[in-house]
């Protein structure tokens, strides 16, 4: 069902990427957070009460760096997607990439 709904969004609504609004990041001791506000015409086509995978939210038109997880649904305003990732995610990615680089 989720996959079908995402395809509907792709066919029926051409999302103007400028209509998607991104919050600044905010933090606690463990995670960095941000919320993304979708245009109403996209939000109404998404399944209710289901968290989207990275592949799914990218198909909807959300664009952000890797590692973000759609972790909660803001029930009063389902067009607002809540994301988080570990606070040191980018540093860990860079260290992992550097470890795979072989010296010449």
C-alpha positions, 0 to 999 in steps of 0.5 A: 500500500505504501509503495502504491501511494508513493507512486500516486504522488509521483503521477498525480502531483508534480512537486515544486521542490521550493514548496517543501519547507525544511526547519533548521536542525535542533539537538539533544544529547543523542540526536539532531532533529529537523522537521519537513513541511510538505505541501497539502496536495502531497501530504493528503496522498500519503498513507496515514500512521505509517513512517516512511523509509528513506527511499519513500520520503525521497520519492515524495520529494524530500531532499536531505543528506543521508542518515535521516530517519522519519521517526514520528508522525505529528498527528495534529499536523500530518503534513509535518514529517519529523526526522532525526539522526545520531548527532555524530552521524556525518562524522562517523560516515566521514571516518568510515569513508577515510578508512576505506581509502587506500594509501598510494 
